[in-house]
Amino acid sequence: MRLRTKTDMAAMKYPVLVSAALVGVGPGRSAEATAQDATVVDSAGIRIVTSPAIDMIYARMAEDASLTIGVVEGPEAQLFERVVSVARDGEGNLVVADAAWFQVRTFDAGGDHLWTVGGEGEGPGDFVDLKGAWPRAGGGVIAVDGFLQRVSAFGSMGELVRVARIRDSGSPLAYRAWGLDGSESLLGSATNPSTPGLSPGETARSLVHVVRHRLDGAILDTVSQFPGAAGGVAGSGGDIIHMVSLPFSAAPAAAGGVDGVATTGGESYEIHRLDLAGSLRHIARLAEAPPDRTEEHLKALVPDDRMRALYEQLPLPATLSGYVRLVFADTGELWAQRYLVPGTPSFHWDVFHPDGRCLGRVEIDASFRVHAVDNGQLLGVHEDAMGVERVQVRDLESGGGGSAAAEPPAAGSSRTSGSSLN
């Protein structure tokens, strides 16, 4: 495994403290004016762009969906249970991966079902741990199974083209696929969990490698490495001990775009953006820190008193996590989702210009999970109060805070497939 760590080492050798005035920015201020407040420093060949803490709205999600696919009762193709990815191909079709059904399904721009592949199993074209499915630039779909550690290539009509084993990808239980980058390399997170002899009250973190594989399964490179989420040992009396994941512990996230890759360690509002060669292009930061963690946060996340008592034996993080998800828009902007404080009704997404400047924020209702930003629309999953999932397309509307959001690309046709009233 070839590690690209020279840029990270340089950043550690030449630390840079970037200060920026915190300027009050309202919706009436343009994105261009706000971006001028960003501080840019070049140190040891690394471009660091620090944006002030701003409260400008980049765009808003439309209240009503322009397309909904999904029913409570009806055709199997419109029943969803655990959607792990939604993407749009070059023909305007939606590619949906549902891990509970072990299936990849495609729908046309109007929401009509085209084809379904997959099923539960280890045979060619089947899945055990479906991580996601993404369209290729030249047609067809790539689907990834984490447990089987393999990538399956399907043609434009769903025909199985090739199955390849993903090599050097760490523990099958810890592998995560993030999608494809512009060179059609598969971006994922490979983890080899450490197993130290922890005593009750102690925690440990594994090292997570953000890696790229060719579609034949061969490893291409490692673009970043970060500490993973922490785990610890807690006792419940007598000889009974419990291995638990540490609440609020930060974990890395990554995304692939047409011209590169973005990664974050998840502990702060900082993103590393790399080109397709794997070299660090710049570091984008906000002059803002994640909020302090409180006991109310733990109660909201873990309402059960017994379980909460176990977690309280461990050294919980003093702050909430930073960025937890990254998504590239088709126009090159990078969307970064902040940690959702338990009980908060909406997700806060920061939107970054390709040069690293923060353009503003988008608030997304907590019932809607964003999977892609394409053609001025959000592609994702809406989960209702009963836990029923539906794939939806939502238009982006002007946020009134900048030209980048004032004229979003033309949205697709407004049509609903299936009954959204069930």
C-alpha positions in Angstrom: 0.0 0.0 0.0 1.6 3.3 -1.1 0.9 6.1 1.3 0.8 9.7 0.2 1.8 11.4 3.4 4.4 14.0 2.4 1.9 16.8 2.4 0.5 15.8 5.8 4.0 15.7 7.2 4.8 19.1 5.8 1.7 20.5 7.5 2.8 19.1 10.8 6.4 20.4 10.3 5.2 23.9 9.5 2.1 24.6 11.5 0.2 27.7 10.5 -2.1 29.7 12.7 -4.6 31.6 10.5 -6.7 34.2 12.1 -9.7 35.8 10.5 -12.1 38.5 11.7 -15.5 37.2 12.4 -17.7 39.3 10.1 -21.4 39.4 10.6 -22.9 38.3 7.3 -26.6 38.4 6.5 -28.7 36.9 3.6 -28.5 40.2 1.8 -24.7 40.0 1.4 -23.3 38.5 -1.8 -21.3 35.3 -1.9 -18.5 37.2 -3.7 -18.3 39.8 -0.9 -18.3 37.1 1.8 -15.6 35.1 0.1 -13.3 38.1 0.1 -13.2 37.7 3.9 -11.5 34.4 3.6 -7.8 34.3 4.6 -5.4 32.4 2.3 -2.0 31.3 3.5 0.6 29.3 1.6 3.0 27.5 3.9 5.4 24.7 2.8 3.6 24.5 -0.5 0.2 23.9 1.2 -2.6 26.4 0.5 -4.8 26.9 3.5 -8.1 28.8 3.1 -9.8 29.9 6.3 -13.3 31.4 6.1 -14.9 33.4 8.9 -17.8 32.0 10.8 -20.7 33.2 8.7 -24.5 32.8 8.9 -25.3 33.4 5.2 -27.8 31.1 3.5 -26.4 29.6 0.3 -29.7 28.0 -0.8 -32.9 26.5 0.6 -34.4 23.1 -0.1 -37.9 23.2 -1.6 -40.6 22.2 0.8 -42.2 19.9 -1.7 -40.5 17.2 -3.7 -40.4 17.4 -7.5 -40.2 13.6 -7.6 -41.1 10.9 -5.1 -40.5 7.2 -5.5 -41.8 4.9 -2.9 -45.0 3.4 -1.3 -46.0 1.6 1.8 -47.7 -1.2 -0.1 -47.3 -1.9 -3.7 -44.7 -3.1 -6.3 -41.5 -4.4 -4.8 -39.4 -1.9 -6.9 -41.0 0.9 -4.9 -40.6 -0.6 -1.5 -37.5 0.8 0.3 -36.1 -0.1 3.7 -32.5 1.0 4.0 -31.3 3.1 1.1 -27.5 3.6 1.2 -27.0 5.7 -2.0 -28.9 7.6 -4.6 -27.2 9.0 -7.7 -28.1 10.3 -11.2 -26.5 9.0 -14.4 -25.8 10.9 -17.6 -29.2 10.0 -19.0 -31.1 11.4 -16.0 -31.9 8.0 -14.5 -31.7 7.5 -10.8 -29.6 4.7 -9.4 -30.7 3.5 -5.9 -29.0 1.0 -3.7 -31.0 -0.6 -0.9 -28.9 -2.6 1.6 -31.9 -4.2 3.3 -33.2 -5.6 0.0 -29.6 -6.3 -1.3 -30.6 -4.6 -4.6 -29.6 -1.9 -7.0 -32.6 -0.4 -8.7 -32.8 2.2 -11.5 -35.6 4.6 -12.4 -36.0 7.0 -15.3 -36.3 10.7 -14.9 -40.0 10.4 -14.3 -39.7 7.8 -11.6 -40.7 4.7 -13.7 -38.8 1.5 -12.8 -36.2 0.4 -15.4 -34.4 -2.6 -13.9 -33.3 -4.2 -10.7 -30.2 -6.3 -10.0 -28.9 -8.2 -6.9 -30.3 -10.2 -4.1 -29.1 -11.7 -0.9 -26.2 -14.1 -1.4 -22.6 -14.5 -2.3 -23.0 -15.5 -6.0 -22.1 -13.2 -8.9 -24.3 -10.1 -8.8 -25.6 -10.8 -5.3 -24.8 -8.9 -2.1 -24.3 -9.5 1.6 -23.3 -6.0 2.7 -24.2 -3.5 -0.1 -22.4 -0.3 0.6 -23.7 1.7 -2.4 -24.0 1.9 -6.2 -22.9 4.7 -8.5 -23.2 5.3 -12.3 -20.1 5.3 -14.5 -19.4 8.3 -16.8 -19.5 6.1 -19.9 -22.6 4.2 -18.8 -23.3 1.3 -16.5 -23.2 1.0 -12.7 -20.6 0.1 -10.1 -21.8 -1.6 -6.9 -19.7 -2.4 -3.8 -20.1 -5.1 -1.2 -18.1 -4.4 2.0 -18.2 -7.8 3.6 -17.4 -9.7 0.5 -14.9 -7.0 -0.4 -15.8 -6.9 -4.0 -16.9 -4.5 -6.7 -19.5 -5.5 -9.3 -19.8 -3.8 -12.7 -23.2 -3.8 -14.4 -24.0 -2.6 -17.9 -26.5 0.0 -18.9 -29.4 -2.5 -18.9 -28.3 -4.2 -15.6 -26.3 -7.0 -17.2 -23.4 -8.2 -15.0 -20.1 -7.3 -16.7 -17.4 -8.1 -14.1 -16.9 -9.0 -10.5 -13.5 -8.1 -8.9 -12.2 -8.5 -5.3 -11.2 -5.3 -3.6 -7.7 -6.0 -2.3 -5.9 -4.5 0.7 -9.1 -3.0 2.0 -8.7 -3.8 5.7 -11.3 -5.4 7.9 -14.5 -6.5 5.9 -16.6 -5.3 8.8 -15.0 -1.8 8.9 -14.7 -1.1 5.1 -16.8 1.8 3.8 -17.3 2.9 0.2 -17.7 6.6 -0.6 -18.2 6.4 -4.3 -16.2 7.1 -7.5 -14.0 10.0 -8.3 -13.5 11.7 -11.7 -11.0 9.0 -12.9 -13.5 6.3 -12.0 -11.4 5.1 -9.1 -13.4 3.6 -6.2 -13.0 5.7 -3.0 -13.3 3.9 0.3 -12.1 3.8 3.9 -9.9 0.8 5.0 -9.6 0.1 8.7 -7.5 -2.4 10.6 -9.0 -2.2 14.1 -6.4 -2.4 16.8 -7.2 -4.9 19.6 -5.1 -3.7 22.6 -5.8 -5.2 26.0 -8.0 -2.4 27.2 -9.2 -2.3 30.8 -12.6 -0.9 31.9 -12.6 2.8 31.5 -10.0 2.8 28.7 -10.6 3.7 25.1 -8.6 3.3 21.8 -8.9 4.5 18.2 -7.9 2.7 15.0 -6.2 4.3 12.1 -8.4 4.7 9.0 -6.9 4.9 5.5 -8.8 6.7 2.8 -7.9 4.6 -0.2 -8.6 4.4 -3.9 -9.0 1.2 -5.9 -9.1 0.6 -9.6 -12.3 -1.1 -10.7 -10.4 -4.3 -11.1 -9.9 -4.3 -7.4 -6.2 -3.3 -7.3 -5.3 -0.6 -4.8 -4.3 2.7 -6.5 -3.1 4.7 -3.5 -3.9 6.0 0.0 -4.8 9.7 -0.1 -5.3 10.4 3.6 -5.2 8.7 7.0 -7.0 9.8 10.2 -7.8 8.3 13.6 -11.1 6.4 13.5 -14.0 6.5 15.9 -13.1 5.5 19.5 -14.2 2.3 21.2 -13.9 1.4 24.9 -14.5 -1.0 27.7 -17.1 -0.4 30.4 -18.2 -2.6 33.2 -21.7 -3.3 34.6 -20.8 -5.0 37.8 -19.1 -8.2 38.7 -17.2 -9.8 35.8 -19.4 -8.4 33.1 -17.7 -6.0 30.7 -19.0 -4.4 27.5 -17.1 -3.2 24.4 -18.9 0.0 23.3 -18.5 2.6 20.6 -17.7 6.0 22.1 -20.6 8.5 21.6 -19.7 11.7 19.8 -16.4 10.3 18.7 -15.3 11.7 15.4 -14.8 9.5 12.3 -13.3 10.3 8.9 -15.5 11.0 5.8 -14.6 11.4 2.2 -16.2 12.1 -1.2 -15.1 11.8 -4.8 -15.7 14.6 -7.4 -15.0 15.0 -11.1 -11.6 16.6 -10.5 -10.5 15.0 -7.2 -11.2 13.9 -3.7 -12.1 15.6 -0.4 -11.5 14.1 3.0 -12.0 15.2 6.6 -11.0 13.7 10.0 -14.3 14.6 11.4 -13.0 16.4 14.5 -13.2 19.9 13.3 -14.6 22.1 10.4 -11.6 21.3 8.2 -11.5 19.6 4.8 -8.5 18.4 2.7 -9.1 18.6 -1.1 -6.9 16.6 -3.3 -6.5 16.3 -7.1 -6.9 13.2 -9.1 -3.2 12.4 -8.7 -3.7 12.2 -5.0 -1.8 15.4 -4.2 -3.1 17.9 -1.6 -4.6 20.9 -3.4 -5.6 22.9 -0.4 -7.0 22.8 3.1 -10.3 24.6 3.7 -11.2 25.6 7.3 -13.8 27.6 9.2 -12.7 30.0 11.9 -15.2 28.2 14.2 -15.0 25.2 16.5 -17.6 22.5 17.1 -19.9 23.1 20.1 -19.1 21.8 23.5 -20.7 18.6 24.4 -23.2 18.7 27.3 -24.9 16.1 29.5 -28.1 17.0 27.7 -26.6 15.8 24.4 -25.8 12.4 26.0 -29.3 12.1 27.4 -30.8 12.9 24.0 -28.5 10.4 22.3 -28.8 7.6 24.9 -32.1 8.0 26.7 -31.7 4.6 28.4 -30.3 5.2 31.9 -28.5 1.8 32.1 -26.7 2.3 28.8 -25.9 5.9 29.6 -24.3 4.8 32.9 -21.9 2.5 30.8 -20.9 5.4 28.6 -20.3 7.7 31.5 -17.5 5.4 32.7 -15.5 6.4 29.6 -13.8 9.7 28.8 -16.3 11.1 26.4 -15.2 13.8 23.9 -15.4 17.4 25.3 -16.9 18.7 22.0 -19.3 17.4 19.4 -17.9 16.1 16.1 -17.1 18.4 13.2 -18.0 17.4 9.7 -19.6 13.9 9.3 -20.4 13.7 5.6 -19.0 15.3 2.4 -20.8 15.5 -1.0 -19.6 17.0 -4.2 -22.1 19.0 -6.3 -21.9 18.4 -10.1 -20.8 22.0 -10.4 -17.7 21.5 -8.2 -18.9 23.0 -4.9 -18.3 20.8 -1.9 -21.1 20.3 0.7 -20.0 19.4 4.2 -22.6 18.2 6.8 -22.1 19.2 10.4 -22.8 16.7 13.2 -26.5 16.7 14.0 -27.1 17.5 17.7 -29.7 15.0 19.0 -33.1 16.5 18.8 -32.2 19.2 16.3 -34.8 19.4 13.5 -32.4 20.1 10.7 -29.0 19.2 9.3 -26.5 22.1 8.8 -24.5 21.9 5.6 -21.6 24.3 4.7 -21.0 24.8 1.0 -17.4 25.5 -0.2 -16.3 27.0 -3.5 -13.8 24.8 -5.5 -11.0 27.2 -4.3 -11.8 26.5 -0.6 -13.9 29.5 0.3 -17.1 29.0 2.3 -20.1 30.3 0.4 -22.7 29.8 3.1 -25.0 27.2 4.6 -28.0 25.1 3.7 -30.4 23.8 6.3 -32.0 20.5 5.5 -34.9 18.9 7.4 -33.6 16.0 9.5 -36.1 13.7 7.8 -34.3 14.1 4.5 -30.9 12.5 3.9 -28.9 14.1 1.1 -27.0 11.6 -1.2 -26.2 13.8 -4.2 -26.4 17.4 -5.4 -27.0 17.4 -9.1 -28.5 19.9 -11.7 -29.7 22.3 -9.0 -31.4 19.5 -7.1 -30.9 17.4 -4.0 -31.2 13.6 -4.4 -31.9 11.7 -1.3 -34.2 9.8 1.0 -37.2 11.1 3.0 -38.1 9.0 6.1 -41.5 9.7 7.5 -42.7 9.4 11.1 -43.4 5.7 10.7 -39.9 5.0 9.4 -41.0 4.5 5.8 -38.3 5.5 3.3 -39.0 7.2 -0.1 -36.5 8.3 -2.6 -37.0 12.0 -3.4 -35.7 14.8 -5.6 -35.9 18.3 -4.1 -35.2 21.5 -5.9 -32.7 24.0 -4.5 -34.1 27.5 -4.2 -32.3 30.8 -3.9 -31.1 31.5 -0.4 -31.0 35.3 -1.0 -27.4 35.3 0.2 -25.3 35.1 -3.0 -25.3 34.7 -6.7 -24.1 31.1 -6.5 -27.6 30.3 -5.1 -29.6 32.9 -6.9 -29.9 31.0 -10.2 -29.7 27.3 -9.5 -29.6 25.1 -12.6 -33.0 24.2 -14.1 -34.6 21.5 -12.2 -36.1 18.3 -13.6 -39.7 17.7 -14.4 -42.2 17.7 -11.5 -43.8 14.3 -11.3 -44.5 11.8 -8.5 -44.1 8.1 -8.9 -46.1 6.0 -6.5 -48.4 7.3 -3.8 -46.8 9.6 -1.3 -50.0 9.5 0.7 -49.7 5.9 1.8 
